[in-house]
Amino acid sequence: MLKQATLAGVLALGLGLVACGPSQTKVDPPPSGTYPYNPAPSLEESTDTRVPYLGDWAFVVRLPDGSERLGVVSIKDRGAPTDRAKNGGVGLGYLCRDDTCAVQYDASYGVINTYTGNGAAQLGAVYVDQNSTTKPPTNRLAIIDSDSKVSLNAQNNPVIAGPGTWVEVTGQPGQTVRAAFVQMDSTPGDDIFGVPRTAAFAQAREAAAAVTVQQVSPQSLLRLPTVVPTQR
């Protein structure tokens, strides 16, 4: 079942539709250090040993036709930097049929990191397309934060929001969307499966709606560089 998935397993397999109740999976203690830790974008890899963006994030994607896609990413590990991606956190994720997350589908992994490919430090968040056959895989969702930093909303929760791209079906062109990620906690994997996230999705929905539509290249964002996941 999905709640038993590991990052290594999800990197190796595409998972289908499943339904499961609240997770009974043992939660690892967080890495040492003070959290939340949501660093500003940087062109250099930090010497800070904490996991960037550690915790559970709910996201909402607003499509051009007015429909939405919902999901959760549980950032748990620090990713290995590349020449175009720095200071990133990686973790398992899934899409939700509705706010209750009683039914999850298309399990994969998400990444939040600094994108440095254009010579500037920009904050990016992606949800990888697990059905992609390319190496590295293309992104199902990819956004660049509008102000390139983690902001706090009215509920004092960290938010990443901006324009980006979404692929509805693997192989189809990406479409320009508005999306937002809201950090729910700094304890990754803490009962994320089958737990209603109504409040978090409402906050992400509000943040996504406030994103100013900007000129983005949906197809280039499909390959927005990320840090390299650590399989385990």
TAJOQUI-V731975 format. One line per field, one symbol per residue. phi: phi as a letter, one per 40 degrees, with the letter a starting at -180 (. if undefined). Layout:
# TAJOQUI-V731975
phi->???
This chain:
# TAJOQUI-V731975
phi->.dcccbccccccbcbccabacdcbccccccdchcbcbbccdacbccccccccgdhcbcbbbbcdcgcbbbabbbcbbccccbcbabfbbbacaacbcaccfcbbafcaabbbaccbcbgbcbcbbbbcccccbcbcccccbabbdcbfacbbcccgbcbbaicabbbcbdgcccbcbbaabbccabbdgcfccgbdbdcccccccccccccccbcbbdccccbdcbccccca
